[in-house]
């Protein structure tokens, strides 16, 4: 069974950086796409970034392009989300999730495609 655990969230000032980690246990990263989603208080969840099972397909929410970078370490079964130039509107709980049926070079932000979810890590951007 696949389990995901996020870490790296916290409180940061506007303009600061954080690196989130999503550690997988069970199957290796080559078997599924990983997506990062976030949910701000009172708002619907939204997809932030994703990486395909072969690592070649990447997607980003328009609002984070140029500021966030997704990457992975296959040996460590860990996917990272480097977040730079953070803005107050980035404040949310960030979740990683796995899509085990994704085509190997593709990933998307369709939440129903993701069957395994972590518990989330909170990110607060405030001065």
TORKOLVEX-6733 format. One record per atom (N, C-alpha, C, O): z, y negated, x negated; residue in three letters; atom name; residue number from 0. Coordinates in nm, 4 decimals. Each point is the difference from the previous one (the first is absolute). Layout:
BEGIN
[r [Z,Y,X],'ALA','CA',NUM] ...
This chain:
BEGIN
[r [0.0000,0.1186,-0.0845],'UNK','N',0] [r [0.0000,-0.1186,0.0845],'UNK','CA',0] [r [0.0000,-0.1233,-0.0879],'UNK','C',0] [r [0.0658,-0.0054,-0.1039],'UNK','O',0] [r [-0.1411,-0.0928,0.1484],'UNK','N',1] [r [-0.0115,-0.1235,-0.0756],'UNK','CA',1] [r [0.1085,-0.0979,0.0428],'UNK','C',1] [r [0.0218,-0.0216,0.1192],'UNK','O',1] [r [0.0456,-0.0370,-0.2166],'UNK','N',2] [r [0.0988,-0.1040,0.0269],'UNK','CA',2] [r [-0.0305,-0.1206,-0.0874],'UNK','C',2] [r [-0.0436,0.0139,-0.1143],'UNK','O',2] [r [0.0669,-0.1312,0.1690],'UNK','N',3] [r [-0.0281,-0.1246,-0.0697],'UNK','CA',3] [r [0.1257,-0.0841,-0.0043],'UNK','C',3] [r [0.0761,-0.0035,0.0967],'UNK','O',3] [r [-0.0538,-0.0644,-0.2080],'UNK','N',4] [r [0.1170,-0.0853,-0.0147],'UNK','CA',4] [r [-0.0405,-0.1291,-0.0688],'UNK','C',4] [r [-0.0517,0.0012,-0.1118],'UNK','O',4] [r [0.0758,-0.1132,0.1802],'UNK','N',5] [r [-0.0317,-0.1309,-0.0563],'UNK','CA',5] [r [0.1194,-0.0562,-0.0760],'UNK','C',5] [r [0.1150,0.0326,0.0291],'UNK','O',5] [r [-0.1441,-0.1163,-0.1253],'UNK','N',6] [r [0.1036,-0.0728,-0.0719],'UNK','CA',6] [r [-0.0606,-0.1272,-0.0565],'UNK','C',6] [r [-0.1220,-0.0163,-0.0024],'UNK','O',6] [r [0.2083,-0.0737,-0.0432],'UNK','N',7] [r [-0.0468,-0.1203,-0.0666],'UNK','CA',7] [r [0.0082,-0.1278,0.0805],'UNK','C',7] [r [-0.0287,-0.1080,-0.0516],'UNK','O',7] [r [0.0672,0.1188,0.1766],'UNK','N',8] [r [0.0114,-0.1208,0.0806],'UNK','CA',8] [r [0.1204,-0.0835,-0.0402],'UNK','C',8] [r [0.0834,0.0432,-0.0795],'UNK','O',8] [r [-0.0754,-0.1628,0.1354],'UNK','N',9] [r [0.1130,-0.0867,-0.0305],'UNK','CA',9] [r [-0.0263,-0.1428,0.0412],'UNK','C',9] [r [-0.0939,-0.0294,0.0740],'UNK','O',9] [r [0.1785,-0.0586,-0.1234],'UNK','N',10] [r [-0.0101,-0.1435,0.0280],'UNK','CA',10] [r [-0.0660,-0.0682,-0.1192],'UNK','C',10] [r [0.0402,0.0197,-0.1146],'UNK','O',10] [r [-0.1411,-0.0996,0.1432],'UNK','N',11] [r [-0.0720,-0.0698,-0.1062],'UNK','CA',11] [r [-0.0365,-0.1388,0.0501],'UNK','C',11] [r [-0.0201,-0.0210,0.1197],'UNK','O',11] [r [0.0119,-0.0722,-0.2114],'UNK','N',12] [r [-0.0378,-0.1362,0.0374],'UNK','CA',12] [r [-0.1509,-0.0099,0.0193],'UNK','C',12] [r [-0.0747,0.0788,-0.0580],'UNK','O',12] [r [0.0293,-0.1731,0.1375],'UNK','N',13] [r [-0.1453,-0.0212,0.0131],'UNK','CA',13] [r [-0.0649,-0.0189,-0.1367],'UNK','C',13] [r [0.0517,-0.0712,-0.0862],'UNK','O',13] [r [-0.1660,0.1366,0.0689],'UNK','N',14] [r [-0.0685,-0.0020,-0.1277],'UNK','CA',14] [r [0.0398,0.1117,-0.0933],'UNK','C',14] [r [-0.0624,0.0198,-0.1043],'UNK','O',14] [r [0.1655,0.0530,0.1407],'UNK','N',15] [r [0.0481,0.1089,-0.0833],'UNK','CA',15] [r [-0.0789,0.1285,0.0193],'UNK','C',15] [r [-0.0982,0.0042,0.0740],'UNK','O',15] [r [0.1433,0.1000,-0.1421],'UNK','N',16] [r [-0.0695,0.1290,0.0021],'UNK','CA',16] [r [0.0972,0.1134,0.0249],'UNK','C',16] [r [0.1183,-0.0082,-0.0331],'UNK','O',16] [r [-0.1704,0.1132,0.0916],'UNK','N',17] [r [0.0713,0.1263,0.0160],'UNK','CA',17] [r [-0.1002,0.1126,-0.0177],'UNK','C',17] [r [-0.1192,-0.0166,0.0258],'UNK','O',17] [r [0.1680,0.1295,-0.0694],'UNK','N',18] [r [-0.0834,0.1199,-0.0032],'UNK','CA',18] [r [0.0668,0.1070,0.0837],'UNK','C',18] [r [0.1104,0.0451,-0.0307],'UNK','O',18] [r [-0.1780,-0.0055,0.1358],'UNK','N',19] [r [0.0483,0.1079,0.0849],'UNK','CA',19] [r [-0.0525,0.1336,-0.0509],'UNK','C',19] [r [-0.1107,0.0089,-0.0531],'UNK','O',19] [r [0.1913,0.0936,0.0702],'UNK','N',20] [r [-0.0393,0.1352,-0.0376],'UNK','CA',20] [r [0.0094,0.0907,0.1213],'UNK','C',20] [r [0.0880,-0.0150,0.0848],'UNK','O',20] [r [-0.1800,0.1085,-0.0788],'UNK','N',21] [r [-0.0001,0.1031,0.1035],'UNK','CA',21] [r [-0.0068,0.1338,-0.0712],'UNK','C',21] [r [-0.1046,0.0390,-0.0518],'UNK','O',21] [r [0.2165,0.0303,0.0497],'UNK','N',22] [r [0.0091,0.1283,-0.0707],'UNK','CA',22] [r [-0.0205,0.1126,0.0989],'UNK','C',22] [r [0.0680,0.0074,0.1023],'UNK','O',22] [r [-0.1623,0.0807,-0.1333],'UNK','N',23] [r [-0.0306,0.1134,0.0863],'UNK','CA',23] [r [0.0623,0.1269,-0.0560],'UNK','C',23] [r [0.0039,0.0208,-0.1213],'UNK','O',23] [r [0.0445,0.0629,0.2108],'UNK','N',24] [r [0.0458,0.1328,-0.0392],'UNK','CA',24] [r [-0.0765,0.1002,0.0836],'UNK','C',24] [r [-0.0246,-0.0221,0.1186],'UNK','O',24] [r [-0.0122,0.1306,-0.1801],'UNK','N',25] [r [-0.0828,0.0971,0.0681],'UNK','CA',25] [r [-0.1394,-0.0011,-0.0603],'UNK','C',25] [r [-0.0147,0.0124,-0.1215],'UNK','O',25] [r [-0.0873,-0.0269,0.2042],'UNK','N',26] [r [-0.1375,0.0019,-0.0477],'UNK','CA',26] [r [-0.0293,-0.1210,-0.0896],'UNK','C',26] [r [0.0599,-0.1066,0.0141],'UNK','O',26] [r [-0.1540,0.1274,-0.1065],'UNK','N',27] [r [-0.0383,-0.1070,-0.0899],'UNK','CA',27] [r [-0.0854,-0.1054,0.0680],'UNK','C',27] [r [-0.0509,0.0222,0.1099],'UNK','O',27] [r [0.0348,-0.1370,-0.1747],'UNK','N',28] [r [-0.0699,-0.1134,0.0580],'UNK','CA',28] [r [-0.1469,0.0268,0.0251],'UNK','C',28] [r [-0.0620,-0.0709,0.0794],'UNK','O',28] [r [0.0047,0.1694,-0.1435],'UNK','N',29] [r [-0.1421,0.0284,0.0172],'UNK','CA',29] [r [-0.0335,0.0607,0.1357],'UNK','C',29] [r [-0.1174,0.0215,0.0302],'UNK','O',29] [r [0.2181,0.0065,0.0519],'UNK','N',30] [r [-0.0227,0.0652,0.1282],'UNK','CA',30] [r [0.0050,-0.0943,0.1192],'UNK','C',30] [r [-0.0245,0.0428,0.1128],'UNK','O',30] [r [0.0557,-0.1703,-0.1349],'UNK','N',31] [r [0.0142,-0.0908,0.1135],'UNK','CA',31] [r [-0.0151,-0.1442,-0.0464],'UNK','C',31] [r [0.0196,-0.0326,-0.1170],'UNK','O',31] [r [-0.0545,-0.0509,0.2110],'UNK','N',32] [r [0.0003,-0.1440,-0.0249],'UNK','CA',32] [r [0.1402,-0.0535,0.0239],'UNK','C',32] [r [0.0758,0.0555,0.0795],'UNK','O',32] [r [-0.0425,-0.1612,-0.1472],'UNK','N',33] [r [0.1284,-0.0668,0.0194],'UNK','CA',33] [r [-0.0254,-0.1429,0.0477],'UNK','C',33] [r [-0.0803,-0.0733,-0.0578],'UNK','O',33] [r [0.1485,0.0370,0.1613],'UNK','N',34] [r [-0.0080,-0.1372,0.0500],'UNK','CA',34] [r [0.1343,-0.0682,-0.0074],'UNK','C',34] [r [0.1047,0.0628,0.0157],'UNK','O',34] [r [-0.1094,-0.1914,-0.0397],'UNK','N',35] [r [0.1196,-0.0846,0.0099],'UNK','CA',35] [r [-0.0138,-0.0835,0.1274],'UNK','C',35] [r [-0.1016,-0.0657,0.0225],'UNK','O',35] [r [0.2040,0.0697,0.0580],'UNK','N',36] [r [0.0062,-0.0773,0.1228],'UNK','CA',36] [r [0.1247,-0.0870,-0.0047],'UNK','C',36] [r [0.0932,0.0273,-0.0757],'UNK','O',36] [r [-0.0922,-0.1302,0.1556],'UNK','N',37] [r [0.1204,-0.0833,0.0095],'UNK','CA',37] [r [0.0207,-0.0428,0.1437],'UNK','C',37] [r [-0.0938,-0.0112,0.0788],'UNK','O',37] [r [0.2196,-0.0123,-0.0480],'UNK','N',38] [r [0.0340,-0.0493,0.1326],'UNK','CA',38] [r [0.1033,-0.1102,-0.0135],'UNK','C',38] [r [0.1128,0.0226,-0.0439],'UNK','O',38] [r [-0.1535,-0.1409,0.0823],'UNK','N',39] [r [0.0919,-0.1129,0.0036],'UNK','CA',39] [r [0.0749,0.0011,0.1325],'UNK','C',39] [r [-0.0474,0.0550,0.0995],'UNK','O',39] [r [0.1621,-0.1150,-0.0999],'UNK','N',40] [r [0.0835,-0.0006,0.1197],'UNK','CA',40] [r [-0.0749,-0.0646,0.1159],'UNK','C',40] [r [-0.0506,-0.1116,-0.0118],'UNK','O',40] [r [0.0442,0.1822,0.1222],'UNK','N',41] [r [-0.0647,-0.0534,0.1193],'UNK','CA',41] [r [-0.1513,0.0081,-0.0002],'UNK','C',41] [r [-0.0650,-0.0516,0.0909],'UNK','O',41] [r [0.0083,0.1156,-0.1917],'UNK','N',42] [r [-0.1462,0.0091,-0.0095],'UNK','CA',42] [r [-0.0437,0.1458,-0.0043],'UNK','C',42] [r [0.0788,0.0896,-0.0304],'UNK','O',42] [r [-0.2063,-0.0681,0.0614],'UNK','N',43] [r [-0.0559,0.1333,-0.0098],'UNK','CA',43] [r [-0.0179,0.0399,-0.1458],'UNK','C',43] [r [-0.0183,-0.0864,-0.0859],'UNK','O',43] [r [0.0234,0.2150,0.0571],'UNK','N',44] [r [-0.0276,0.0452,-0.1369],'UNK','CA',44] [r [-0.1436,-0.0318,-0.0383],'UNK','C',44] [r [-0.0886,-0.0061,0.0852],'UNK','O',44] [r [0.0669,-0.0139,-0.2141],'UNK','N',45] [r [-0.1363,-0.0227,-0.0485],'UNK','CA',45] [r [-0.0199,0.0714,-0.1323],'UNK','C',45] [r [0.0929,0.0143,-0.0795],'UNK','O',45] [r [-0.2151,0.0301,0.0576],'UNK','N',46] [r [-0.0340,0.0616,-0.1265],'UNK','CA',46] [r [-0.0160,-0.1047,-0.1070],'UNK','C',46] [r [-0.0601,-0.1049,0.0230],'UNK','O',46] [r [0.1136,0.1331,-0.1398],'UNK','N',47] [r [-0.0024,-0.0948,-0.1109],'UNK','CA',47] [r [-0.0988,0.0445,-0.1076],'UNK','C',47] [r [-0.0811,-0.0794,-0.0477],'UNK','O',47] [r [0.0887,0.2058,0.0106],'UNK','N',48] [r [-0.0889,0.0530,-0.1026],'UNK','CA',48] [r [-0.0020,0.1515,0.0102],'UNK','C',48] [r [0.0930,0.0612,0.0524],'UNK','O',48] [r [-0.1993,-0.0018,-0.1029],'UNK','N',49] [r [-0.0062,0.1456,-0.0023],'UNK','CA',49] [r [-0.0845,0.0448,-0.1176],'UNK','C',49] [r [-0.0815,-0.0754,-0.0533],'UNK','O',49] [r [0.1031,0.2006,0.0143],'UNK','N',50] [r [-0.0748,0.0594,-0.1100],'UNK','CA',50] [r [-0.0392,0.1409,0.0427],'UNK','C',50] [r [0.0817,0.0746,0.0540],'UNK','O',50] [r [-0.2056,-0.0395,-0.0784],'UNK','N',51] [r [-0.0513,0.1289,0.0447],'UNK','CA',51] [r [0.0526,0.1140,-0.0854],'UNK','C',51] [r [0.0623,-0.0226,-0.1037],'UNK','O',51] [r [-0.0877,0.1447,0.1476],'UNK','N',52] [r [0.0538,0.1165,-0.0697],'UNK','CA',52] [r [-0.0593,0.0175,-0.1397],'UNK','C',52] [r [0.0644,0.0580,-0.0874],'UNK','O',52] [r [-0.1858,-0.1072,0.0654],'UNK','N',53] [r [-0.0559,0.0101,-0.1359],'UNK','CA',53] [r [0.0228,-0.1282,-0.0806],'UNK','C',53] [r [-0.0465,-0.0123,-0.1133],'UNK','O',53] [r [0.1180,-0.0818,0.1727],'UNK','N',54] [r [0.0354,-0.1223,-0.0701],'UNK','CA',54] [r [-0.1097,-0.1033,-0.0091],'UNK','C',54] [r [0.0202,-0.1075,-0.0566],'UNK','O',54] [r [-0.1382,0.1392,0.1125],'UNK','N',55] [r [-0.1139,-0.0907,-0.0164],'UNK','CA',55] [r [-0.0144,-0.0989,0.1153],'UNK','C',55] [r [-0.0582,-0.1072,-0.0167],'UNK','O',55] [r [0.1103,0.1424,0.1315],'UNK','N',56] [r [-0.0100,-0.0886,0.1151],'UNK','CA',56] [r [0.1265,-0.0828,0.0140],'UNK','C',56] [r [0.1104,0.0539,0.0092],'UNK','O',56] [r [-0.1276,-0.1849,-0.0076],'UNK','N',57] [r [0.1132,-0.0912,0.0139],'UNK','CA',57] [r [-0.0302,-0.0977,0.1133],'UNK','C',57] [r [-0.1143,-0.0416,0.0189],'UNK','O',57] [r [0.2165,0.0064,0.0547],'UNK','N',58] [r [-0.0141,-0.1016,0.1032],'UNK','CA',58] [r [0.1204,-0.0921,-0.0024],'UNK','C',58] [r [0.1110,0.0401,-0.0350],'UNK','O',58] [r [-0.1360,-0.1652,0.0735],'UNK','N',59] [r [0.1084,-0.0979,0.0061],'UNK','CA',59] [r [-0.0136,-0.0842,0.1255],'UNK','C',59] [r [-0.1103,-0.0327,0.0437],'UNK','O',59] [r [0.2237,-0.0012,0.0125],'UNK','N',60] [r [0.0043,-0.0987,0.1065],'UNK','CA',60] [r [-0.0492,-0.1329,-0.0580],'UNK','C',60] [r [0.0350,-0.0356,-0.1126],'UNK','O',60] [r [-0.1150,-0.0363,0.1883],'UNK','N',61] [r [-0.0547,-0.1255,-0.0516],'UNK','CA',61] [r [0.1094,-0.0940,-0.0513],'UNK','C',61] [r [-0.0180,-0.0686,-0.1006],'UNK','O',61] [r [0.1298,0.0664,0.1700],'UNK','N',62] [r [0.1067,-0.0948,-0.0349],'UNK','CA',62] [r [0.0642,0.0297,-0.1351],'UNK','C',62] [r [0.0700,-0.0853,-0.0546],'UNK','O',62] [r [-0.0923,0.2047,-0.0004],'UNK','N',63] [r [0.0644,0.0346,-0.1270],'UNK','CA',63] [r [-0.1002,0.0175,-0.1135],'UNK','C',63] [r [0.0391,0.0227,-0.1145],'UNK','O',63] [r [-0.1673,-0.0329,0.1453],'UNK','N',64] [r [-0.1016,0.0158,-0.1048],'UNK','CA',64] [r [0.0206,-0.1031,-0.1102],'UNK','C',64] [r [0.0220,-0.1183,0.0262],'UNK','O',64] [r [-0.0295,0.1655,-0.1485],'UNK','N',65] [r [0.0209,-0.0876,-0.1143],'UNK','CA',65] [r [0.1451,-0.0146,-0.0393],'UNK','C',65] [r [0.0304,-0.0534,-0.1067],'UNK','O',65] [r [0.0596,0.1000,0.1911],'UNK','N',66] [r [0.1443,-0.0081,-0.0312],'UNK','CA',66] [r [0.0635,0.1377,-0.0157],'UNK','C',66] [r [0.0895,0.0177,-0.0826],'UNK','O',66] [r [-0.1347,0.0795,0.1608],'UNK','N',67] [r [0.0560,0.1352,-0.0047],'UNK','CA',67] [r [-0.0997,0.0938,-0.0671],'UNK','C',67] [r [-0.1214,-0.0161,0.0123],'UNK','O',67] [r [0.1762,0.1148,-0.0839],'UNK','N',68] [r [-0.0832,0.1016,-0.0647],'UNK','CA',68] [r [0.0629,0.1359,0.0218],'UNK','C',68] [r [0.1181,0.0207,-0.0278],'UNK','O',68] [r [-0.1984,0.0715,0.0777],'UNK','N',69] [r [0.0472,0.1369,0.0186],'UNK','CA',69] [r [-0.0485,0.0850,-0.1169],'UNK','C',69] [r [-0.1109,-0.0181,-0.0502],'UNK','O',69] [r [0.1955,0.1104,0.0083],'UNK','N',70] [r [-0.0359,0.0900,-0.1092],'UNK','CA',70] [r [0.0799,0.1276,0.0164],'UNK','C',70] [r [0.0864,0.0103,0.0871],'UNK','O',70] [r [-0.1162,0.0859,-0.1713],'UNK','N',71] [r [0.0741,0.1251,0.0116],'UNK','CA',71] [r [0.0113,0.0693,-0.1334],'UNK','C',71] [r [-0.0806,-0.0218,-0.0904],'UNK','O',71] [r [0.1816,0.1055,0.0791],'UNK','N',72] [r [0.0217,0.0879,-0.1144],'UNK','CA',72] [r [0.0022,0.1409,0.0559],'UNK','C',72] [r [0.0992,0.0426,0.0591],'UNK','O',72] [r [-0.2078,0.0290,-0.0776],'UNK','N',73] [r [-0.0127,0.1327,0.0600],'UNK','CA',73] [r [0.1058,0.0954,-0.0549],'UNK','C',73] [r [0.0573,0.0787,0.0753],'UNK','O',73] [r [-0.0314,-0.0850,-0.2039],'UNK','N',74] [r [0.0980,0.0903,-0.0616],'UNK','CA',74] [r [0.1396,-0.0225,0.0575],'UNK','C',74] [r [0.0770,0.0946,0.0166],'UNK','O',74] [r [-0.0452,-0.2192,0.0132],'UNK','N',75] [r [0.1314,-0.0344,0.0549],'UNK','CA',75] [r [0.0010,0.0057,0.1529],'UNK','C',75] [r [0.1047,-0.0212,0.0612],'UNK','O',75] [r [-0.2187,0.0495,0.0011],'UNK','N',76] [r [-0.0116,0.0031,0.1456],'UNK','CA',76] [r [0.0528,-0.1311,0.0608],'UNK','C',76] [r [0.0729,0.0009,0.0992],'UNK','O',76] [r [-0.1098,-0.1084,-0.1587],'UNK','N',77] [r [0.0521,-0.1296,0.0423],'UNK','CA',77] [r [-0.1137,-0.0995,0.0188],'UNK','C',77] [r [-0.0902,-0.0101,-0.0832],'UNK','O',77] [r [0.0962,-0.0622,0.1926],'UNK','N',78] [r [-0.0938,-0.1082,0.0277],'UNK','CA',78] [r [0.0782,-0.1309,-0.0060],'UNK','C',78] [r [0.1111,-0.0106,0.0518],'UNK','O',78] [r [-0.1713,-0.0874,-0.1155],'UNK','N',79] [r [0.0663,-0.1284,-0.0195],'UNK','CA',79] [r [-0.0712,-0.1095,0.0790],'UNK','C',79] [r [-0.1207,0.0055,0.0237],'UNK','O',79] [r [0.1981,-0.1030,0.0151],'UNK','N',80] [r [-0.0570,-0.1215,0.0584],'UNK','CA',80] [r [0.0588,-0.1181,-0.0762],'UNK','C',80] [r [0.1146,-0.0394,0.0218],'UNK','O',80] [r [-0.1948,-0.0155,-0.1109],'UNK','N',81] [r [0.0413,-0.1177,-0.0750],'UNK','CA',81] [r [-0.0277,-0.1233,0.0850],'UNK','C',81] [r [-0.1136,-0.0242,0.0408],'UNK','O',81] [r [0.2167,-0.0521,-0.0151],'UNK','N',82] [r [-0.0113,-0.1163,0.0876],'UNK','CA',82] [r [0.0339,-0.1249,-0.0802],'UNK','C',82] [r [0.1135,-0.0172,-0.0445],'UNK','O',82] [r [-0.2105,-0.0678,0.0268],'UNK','N',83] [r [0.0177,-0.1244,-0.0756],'UNK','CA',83] [r [-0.0162,-0.1195,0.0924],'UNK','C',83] [r [-0.0546,0.0111,0.1098],'UNK','O',83] [r [0.1028,-0.1248,-0.1559],'UNK','N',84] [r [-0.0109,-0.1247,0.0763],'UNK','CA',84] [r [0.0435,0.0218,0.1453],'UNK','C',84] [r [-0.0717,-0.0340,0.0940],'UNK','O',84] [r [0.1883,0.0904,-0.0790],'UNK','N',85] [r [0.0486,0.0333,0.1336],'UNK','CA',85] [r [0.0255,-0.1247,0.0819],'UNK','C',85] [r [0.0424,-0.1033,-0.0520],'UNK','O',85] [r [-0.0691,0.1149,0.1814],'UNK','N',86] [r [0.0157,-0.1090,0.0945],'UNK','CA',86] [r [0.1043,0.0365,0.1047],'UNK','C',86] [r [0.0227,0.1187,0.0234],'UNK','O',86] [r [0.0404,-0.2144,0.0394],'UNK','N',87] [r [0.0977,0.0329,0.1045],'UNK','CA',87] [r [-0.0584,0.0902,0.1085],'UNK','C',87] [r [0.0718,0.0824,0.0567],'UNK','O',87] [r [-0.1994,-0.0967,-0.0274],'UNK','N',88] [r [-0.0612,0.0831,0.1038],'UNK','CA',88] [r [-0.0209,0.1447,-0.0441],'UNK','C',88] [r [-0.0422,0.0831,0.0803],'UNK','O',88] [r [0.0710,-0.0519,-0.2061],'UNK','N',89] [r [-0.0033,0.1389,-0.0449],'UNK','CA',89] [r [0.1302,0.0730,0.0319],'UNK','C',89] [r [0.0102,0.1209,-0.0209],'UNK','O',89] [r [0.0876,-0.1927,0.0707],'UNK','N',90] [r [0.1274,0.0612,0.0352],'UNK','CA',90] [r [-0.0190,0.1040,0.1088],'UNK','C',90] [r [-0.0554,-0.0285,0.1062],'UNK','O',90] [r [0.1019,0.1489,-0.1337],'UNK','N',91] [r [-0.0183,0.1117,0.0932],'UNK','CA',91] [r [0.0656,0.1241,-0.0597],'UNK','C',91] [r [0.0425,0.0006,-0.1156],'UNK','O',91] [r [-0.0354,0.1029,0.1963],'UNK','N',92] [r [0.0315,0.1325,-0.0520],'UNK','CA',92] [r [-0.1322,0.0665,-0.0357],'UNK','C',92] [r [-0.0923,0.0047,0.0813],'UNK','O',92] [r [0.0843,0.0458,-0.2018],'UNK','N',93] [r [-0.1224,0.0625,-0.0497],'UNK','CA',93] [r [0.0160,0.1515,0.0008],'UNK','C',93] [r [0.0992,0.0547,-0.0484],'UNK','O',93] [r [-0.1992,0.0108,0.1046],'UNK','N',94] [r [-0.0015,0.1450,0.0110],'UNK','CA',94] [r [-0.1219,0.0558,-0.0717],'UNK','C',94] [r [-0.1067,-0.0615,0.0001],'UNK','O',94] [r [0.1228,0.1784,-0.0612],'UNK','N',95] [r [-0.1179,0.0726,-0.0446],'UNK','CA',95] [r [-0.0175,0.1218,0.0895],'UNK','C',95] [r [0.0958,0.0529,0.0566],'UNK','O',95] [r [-0.2189,-0.0109,-0.0458],'UNK','N',96] [r [-0.0331,0.1095,0.0896],'UNK','CA',96] [r [-0.1172,0.0778,-0.0577],'UNK','C',96] [r [-0.0781,-0.0532,-0.0789],'UNK','O',96] [r [0.0664,0.1797,0.1187],'UNK','N',97] [r [-0.1045,0.0882,-0.0513],'UNK','CA',97] [r [-0.0942,0.0435,0.1114],'UNK','C',97] [r [0.0432,0.0401,0.1080],'UNK','O',97] [r [-0.1716,-0.0489,-0.1364],'UNK','N',98] [r [-0.1055,0.0485,0.0903],'UNK','CA',98] [r [-0.0607,0.1235,-0.0646],'UNK','C',98] [r [-0.0788,-0.0098,-0.0942],'UNK','O',98] [r [0.1164,0.1260,0.1461],'UNK','N',99] [r [-0.0415,0.1252,-0.0641],'UNK','CA',99] [r [-0.1412,0.0419,0.0388],'UNK','C',99] [r [-0.0545,0.0934,-0.0589],'UNK','O',99] [r [-0.0054,-0.1599,0.1561],'UNK','N',100] [r [-0.1345,0.0361,0.0445],'UNK','CA',100] [r [-0.1060,-0.0985,-0.0471],'UNK','C',100] [r [-0.1169,0.0128,0.0362],'UNK','O',100] [r [0.1560,-0.1095,-0.1153],'UNK','N',101] [r [-0.0954,-0.1023,-0.0437],'UNK','CA',101] [r [-0.1077,0.0592,-0.0889],'UNK','C',101] [r [0.0261,0.0890,-0.0809],'UNK','O',101] [r [-0.1475,-0.1396,0.0971],'UNK','N',102] [r [-0.1088,0.0347,-0.0915],'UNK','CA',102] [r [0.0370,-0.0494,-0.1391],'UNK','C',102] [r [0.0626,-0.1051,-0.0134],'UNK','O',102] [r [-0.1004,0.1797,-0.0906],'UNK','N',103] [r [0.0612,-0.0216,-0.1299],'UNK','CA',103] [r [-0.0214,-0.1383,-0.0593],'UNK','C',103] [r [0.0829,-0.0449,-0.0791],'UNK','O',103] [r [-0.1897,-0.0237,0.1136],'UNK','N',104] [r [-0.0238,-0.1309,-0.0604],'UNK','CA',104] [r [0.0301,-0.1154,0.0941],'UNK','C',104] [r [-0.0332,-0.1149,-0.0292],'UNK','O',104] [r [0.0963,0.1455,0.1425],'UNK','N',105] [r [0.0222,-0.1026,0.0998],'UNK','CA',105] [r [0.1456,-0.0072,0.0409],'UNK','C',105] [r [0.0740,0.0978,-0.0110],'UNK','O',105] [r [-0.0336,-0.2153,0.0585],'UNK','N',106] [r [0.1293,-0.0144,0.0641],'UNK','CA',106] [r [-0.0115,-0.1148,0.0994],'UNK','C',106] [r [-0.0878,-0.0855,-0.0109],'UNK','O',106] [r [0.1783,0.0857,0.1078],'UNK','N',107] [r [-0.0070,-0.1041,0.1022],'UNK','CA',107] [r [0.1395,-0.0409,0.0415],'UNK','C',107] [r [0.0989,0.0484,-0.0551],'UNK','O',107] [r [-0.0910,-0.1381,0.1528],'UNK','N',108] [r [0.1283,-0.0499,0.0479],'UNK','CA',108] [r [0.0277,0.0449,0.1434],'UNK','C',108] [r [0.0733,-0.0661,0.0736],'UNK','O',108] [r [-0.1323,0.1786,-0.0348],'UNK','N',109] [r [0.0238,0.0515,0.1343],'UNK','CA',109] [r [0.1292,0.0807,-0.0026],'UNK','C',109] [r [0.0041,0.1102,-0.0548],'UNK','O',109] [r [0.1005,-0.1652,0.1139],'UNK','N',110] [r [0.1328,0.0606,-0.0147],'UNK','CA',110] [r [0.0057,0.1423,0.0534],'UNK','C',110] [r [0.0729,0.0827,-0.0548],'UNK','O',110] [r [-0.1465,-0.0524,0.1585],'UNK','N',111] [r [0.0084,0.1341,0.0586],'UNK','CA',111] [r [-0.0581,0.1054,-0.0929],'UNK','C',111] [r [0.0248,0.1190,0.0190],'UNK','O',111] [r [-0.1017,-0.1605,-0.1193],'UNK','N',112] [r [-0.0543,0.0947,-0.0969],'UNK','CA',112] [r [0.1052,0.0448,-0.1011],'UNK','C',112] [r [-0.0183,0.1001,-0.0692],'UNK','O',112] [r [0.1274,-0.1738,0.0610],'UNK','N',113] [r [0.1024,0.0275,-0.1007],'UNK','CA',113] [r [0.1116,0.0814,0.0632],'UNK','C',113] [r [0.0663,-0.0461,0.0929],'UNK','O',113] [r [-0.0456,0.1669,-0.1431],'UNK','N',114] [r [0.0936,0.0920,0.0634],'UNK','CA',114] [r [0.1340,0.0090,-0.0720],'UNK','C',114] [r [0.0979,0.0474,0.0576],'UNK','O',114] [r [-0.0925,-0.0917,-0.1814],'UNK','N',115] [r [0.1249,0.0036,-0.0747],'UNK','CA',115] [r [0.0372,-0.1425,-0.0403],'UNK','C',115] [r [-0.0824,-0.0746,-0.0531],'UNK','O',115] [r [0.2076,0.0385,0.0793],'UNK','N',116] [r [0.0454,-0.1359,-0.0241],'UNK','CA',116] [r [0.1323,0.0004,-0.0771],'UNK','C',116] [r [0.0843,0.0877,0.0187],'UNK','O',116] [r [-0.0685,-0.1863,-0.1045],'UNK','N',117] [r [0.1295,-0.0220,-0.0618],'UNK','CA',117] [r [0.0892,-0.0807,0.0919],'UNK','C',117] [r [-0.0394,-0.0352,0.1112],'UNK','O',117] [r [0.1595,0.0060,-0.1578],'UNK','N',118] [r [0.0967,-0.0721,0.0823],'UNK','CA',118] [r [-0.0095,-0.1505,-0.0163],'UNK','C',118] [r [0.0613,-0.0747,0.0763],'UNK','O',118] [r [-0.1352,0.0307,-0.1722],'UNK','N',119] [r [-0.0213,-0.1427,-0.0180],'UNK','CA',119] [r [0.0935,-0.0636,-0.1005],'UNK','C',119] [r [0.1097,0.0491,-0.0263],'UNK','O',119] [r [-0.1565,-0.1601,-0.0293],'UNK','N',120] [r [0.0814,-0.0798,-0.0907],'UNK','CA',120] [r [-0.0183,-0.1468,0.0393],'UNK','C',120] [r [-0.1134,-0.0453,0.0160],'UNK','O',120] [r [0.2220,-0.0292,-0.0003],'UNK','N',121] [r [-0.0117,-0.1379,0.0473],'UNK','CA',121] [r [-0.0363,-0.0963,-0.1116],'UNK','C',121] [r [0.0500,0.0101,-0.1120],'UNK','O',121] [r [-0.1369,-0.1025,0.1444],'UNK','N',122] [r [-0.0386,-0.1072,-0.0905],'UNK','CA',122] [r [0.0285,-0.1324,0.0692],'UNK','C',122] [r [-0.0468,-0.0243,0.1113],'UNK','O',122] [r [0.1233,-0.0605,-0.1775],'UNK','N',123] [r [0.0305,-0.1325,0.0533],'UNK','CA',123] [r [-0.0424,-0.1046,-0.1008],'UNK','C',123] [r [0.0440,0.0008,-0.1149],'UNK','O',123] [r [-0.1301,-0.0909,0.1594],'UNK','N',124] [r [-0.0472,-0.1079,-0.0862],'UNK','CA',124] [r [0.0583,-0.1296,0.0543],'UNK','C',124] [r [-0.0395,-0.0485,0.1061],'UNK','O',124] [r [0.1335,-0.0060,-0.1805],'UNK','N',125] [r [0.0706,-0.1185,0.0478],'UNK','CA',125] [r [0.0609,-0.0753,-0.1170],'UNK','C',125] [r [0.0397,0.0591,-0.1004],'UNK','O',125] [r [-0.0333,-0.1893,0.1154],'UNK','N',126] [r [0.0657,-0.0816,-0.1020],'UNK','CA',126] [r [0.1458,-0.0254,0.0374],'UNK','C',126] [r [0.0719,-0.0671,-0.0740],'UNK','O',126] 
